[in-house]
Amino acid sequence: MSKPNRKRYKLEAVRSSYAEAVGGEAVEFEVGDGKVFSFPHPMFASDEEQRALDDAEGDHGKARVLLGDQYEAFGKAGGDDNSVMLLYVAVRAEAQDTVQRHRPTRG
């Protein structure tokens, strides 16, 4: 028997609620003449992606992990590793602020 006022969350609803609060599960950005690239939002990176990012060395290694198959095109469009990492850090910091204020839905 369930207790009155007991909170029960649906994980899919919580994830969806946070994704909406931070603007989606991917971060899109433009380089050069408007070429669009993306990487997983720091809050929504898979366990495998997070481990690979943690293991990568320097901005170059981390940018390669974040961009994956897009990395070569990103470089050809004039992108640089340090800028990707600055964006990643900014998005992560903004998400932390949002998470502190956001209250997820129970679904």
Residue frames as qw, qx, qy, qz and C-alpha x, y, z in Angstrom:
[[0.000, 0.891, 0.454, 0.000, 0.00, 0.00, 0.00],
 [0.439, 0.412, -0.030, 0.798, 1.41, 3.39, -0.91],
 [0.281, -0.490, -0.441, 0.698, 1.74, 6.22, 1.55],
 [0.196, 0.916, 0.349, 0.032, -0.18, 9.46, 1.00],
 [0.037, 0.980, -0.170, -0.099, 1.93, 12.30, -0.41],
 [0.723, -0.317, 0.476, 0.386, 4.76, 9.94, -1.25],
 [0.305, 0.754, -0.337, -0.475, 6.82, 11.22, -4.18],
 [0.757, 0.057, 0.599, 0.254, 7.35, 8.88, -7.08],
 [0.180, 0.708, -0.329, -0.598, 9.15, 10.05, -10.17],
 [0.874, 0.393, 0.270, 0.089, 9.18, 8.62, -13.68],
 [0.552, -0.410, 0.332, 0.646, 12.75, 8.80, -14.90],
 [0.392, 0.406, 0.549, 0.617, 11.71, 9.55, -18.48],
 [0.066, -0.909, -0.362, -0.195, 9.62, 12.51, -17.28],
 [0.487, -0.774, 0.073, 0.398, 12.45, 13.83, -15.11],
 [0.551, -0.103, 0.460, 0.688, 14.94, 13.58, -17.99],
 [0.235, 0.631, 0.539, 0.507, 12.50, 15.28, -20.34],
 [0.248, -0.932, -0.259, 0.055, 11.84, 18.03, -17.81],
 [0.498, -0.639, 0.236, 0.536, 15.56, 18.78, -17.40],
 [0.494, 0.177, 0.548, 0.651, 16.17, 18.58, -21.15],
 [0.091, 0.825, 0.446, 0.335, 13.49, 21.20, -21.67],
 [0.384, -0.890, -0.088, 0.230, 14.94, 23.38, -18.90],
 [0.474, -0.547, 0.383, 0.573, 18.45, 23.41, -20.39],
 [0.378, 0.666, -0.264, -0.587, 17.41, 23.65, -24.03],
 [0.873, 0.349, -0.257, -0.224, 17.74, 20.05, -25.18],
 [0.906, -0.316, 0.244, 0.138, 19.98, 17.02, -24.94],
 [0.731, 0.227, 0.195, 0.613, 22.47, 18.36, -27.50],
 [0.156, -0.777, 0.022, 0.610, 24.41, 21.60, -27.73],
 [0.638, 0.581, 0.347, 0.368, 24.45, 23.11, -31.22],
 [0.237, -0.772, 0.107, 0.580, 26.90, 25.78, -32.29],
 [0.644, 0.757, 0.089, 0.067, 28.09, 27.52, -35.45],
 [0.592, -0.429, 0.319, 0.603, 31.59, 27.88, -36.83],
 [0.292, -0.112, 0.508, 0.803, 32.87, 30.17, -39.55],
 [0.219, -0.022, -0.425, -0.878, 30.33, 30.69, -42.31],
 [0.665, -0.114, 0.120, -0.728, 27.46, 29.17, -40.31],
 [0.608, 0.100, -0.784, -0.082, 28.38, 25.48, -40.43],
 [0.658, -0.500, 0.179, -0.534, 26.48, 23.84, -37.52],
 [0.474, 0.194, -0.832, 0.212, 28.00, 21.25, -35.20],
 [0.681, -0.544, 0.004, -0.489, 26.80, 19.64, -31.99],
 [0.325, 0.220, -0.859, 0.330, 27.87, 17.61, -29.00],
 [0.510, -0.513, -0.689, -0.030, 25.90, 15.92, -26.21],
 [0.303, -0.796, 0.092, -0.516, 24.79, 18.31, -23.49],
 [0.159, 0.422, -0.773, 0.446, 27.00, 17.69, -20.43],
 [0.563, -0.150, 0.520, -0.625, 23.94, 16.63, -18.43],
 [0.877, 0.237, 0.172, -0.381, 22.95, 14.03, -21.02],
 [0.348, 0.569, -0.737, -0.114, 26.22, 12.45, -22.12],
 [0.933, -0.115, -0.308, -0.148, 26.10, 8.66, -21.92],
 [0.746, -0.601, 0.263, 0.115, 28.25, 6.86, -19.38],
 [0.827, 0.154, 0.273, 0.466, 30.55, 5.77, -22.21],
 [0.333, 0.784, 0.084, 0.517, 30.87, 9.32, -23.55],
 [0.392, -0.887, 0.140, -0.200, 31.58, 10.65, -20.07],
 [0.843, -0.369, 0.281, 0.272, 34.29, 8.04, -19.44],
 [0.701, 0.405, 0.229, 0.540, 35.91, 8.81, -22.80],
 [0.068, 0.895, 0.011, 0.440, 35.85, 12.53, -22.02],
 [0.621, -0.757, 0.202, -0.030, 37.35, 11.94, -18.57],
 [0.858, -0.162, 0.325, 0.363, 40.12, 9.80, -20.10],
 [0.572, 0.701, 0.146, 0.400, 40.93, 12.21, -22.94],
 [0.566, -0.394, -0.067, 0.721, 44.00, 14.39, -22.59],
 [0.168, -0.258, 0.147, 0.940, 43.91, 18.13, -23.17],
 [0.442, 0.500, 0.136, -0.732, 41.54, 20.23, -25.23],
 [0.361, 0.367, -0.687, -0.514, 42.42, 18.36, -28.42],
 [0.130, -0.033, -0.990, 0.031, 41.51, 14.95, -27.01],
 [0.199, 0.407, 0.676, -0.581, 38.35, 16.20, -25.32],
 [0.415, 0.488, -0.125, -0.758, 37.15, 18.08, -28.43],
 [0.310, 0.213, -0.846, -0.378, 37.66, 14.90, -30.49],
 [0.007, -0.226, -0.939, 0.258, 35.54, 12.94, -28.02],
 [0.272, 0.488, 0.415, -0.718, 32.79, 15.58, -27.93],
 [0.440, 0.536, -0.237, -0.680, 32.57, 16.03, -31.70],
 [0.762, 0.071, 0.644, -0.009, 33.21, 12.44, -32.76],
 [0.612, 0.353, 0.571, 0.418, 32.69, 12.02, -36.51],
 [0.195, 0.950, 0.229, 0.083, 32.21, 15.77, -36.92],
 [0.540, -0.677, 0.134, 0.482, 35.74, 16.60, -35.76],
 [0.526, 0.018, 0.463, 0.713, 37.47, 16.72, -39.18],
 [0.143, 0.706, 0.492, 0.489, 34.73, 18.88, -40.72],
 [0.367, -0.893, -0.205, 0.162, 34.85, 21.12, -37.66],
 [0.547, -0.472, 0.260, 0.640, 38.58, 21.75, -38.18],
 [0.383, 0.278, 0.549, 0.689, 38.10, 22.40, -41.90],
 [0.045, -0.839, -0.461, -0.285, 35.39, 24.95, -41.07],
 [0.181, 0.646, -0.241, 0.701, 37.89, 26.90, -38.97],
 [0.709, -0.651, -0.089, -0.255, 36.98, 25.55, -35.53],
 [0.308, 0.517, -0.679, 0.421, 39.54, 25.12, -32.78],
 [0.593, -0.224, -0.754, 0.174, 39.69, 22.73, -29.84],
 [0.195, -0.097, -0.499, 0.839, 40.00, 25.39, -27.15],
 [0.361, -0.084, -0.094, -0.924, 36.81, 27.15, -28.27],
 [0.669, -0.222, -0.631, -0.323, 34.85, 23.88, -28.08],
 [0.534, -0.216, -0.682, 0.451, 36.09, 23.34, -24.55],
 [0.022, 0.005, 0.260, -0.965, 35.23, 26.92, -23.53],
 [0.555, -0.163, -0.334, -0.744, 31.70, 26.34, -24.83],
 [0.670, -0.196, -0.716, 0.000, 31.49, 22.99, -23.02],
 [0.336, -0.141, -0.582, 0.726, 32.55, 24.58, -19.71],
 [0.223, -0.039, 0.051, -0.973, 30.10, 27.47, -20.18],
 [0.640, -0.188, -0.501, -0.551, 27.20, 25.13, -20.96],
 [0.605, -0.195, -0.728, 0.257, 28.04, 22.92, -17.98],
 [0.153, -0.091, -0.447, 0.877, 28.15, 25.94, -15.63],
 [0.409, -0.087, -0.154, -0.895, 24.88, 27.29, -16.99],
 [0.671, -0.196, -0.657, -0.282, 23.28, 23.86, -16.54],
 [0.429, -0.160, -0.705, 0.542, 24.41, 23.68, -12.92],
 [0.130, 0.049, 0.236, -0.962, 22.68, 27.01, -12.24],
 [0.575, -0.082, -0.398, -0.710, 19.53, 25.81, -14.02],
 [0.608, -0.149, -0.779, 0.028, 19.47, 22.50, -12.14],
 [0.204, -0.107, -0.623, 0.747, 19.61, 24.28, -8.79],
 [0.319, 0.124, 0.143, -0.929, 16.48, 26.26, -9.66],
 [0.557, 0.033, -0.587, -0.587, 14.55, 23.59, -11.58],
 [0.542, -0.097, 0.700, -0.455, 12.01, 21.26, -10.00],
 [0.130, 0.090, -0.877, -0.453, 11.41, 18.13, -12.09],
 [0.705, -0.080, -0.132, -0.692, 7.99, 16.84, -12.91],
 [0.528, -0.200, 0.789, -0.241, 6.81, 13.56, -11.45],
 [0.061, 0.097, -0.857, -0.503, 5.29, 12.54, -14.76]]
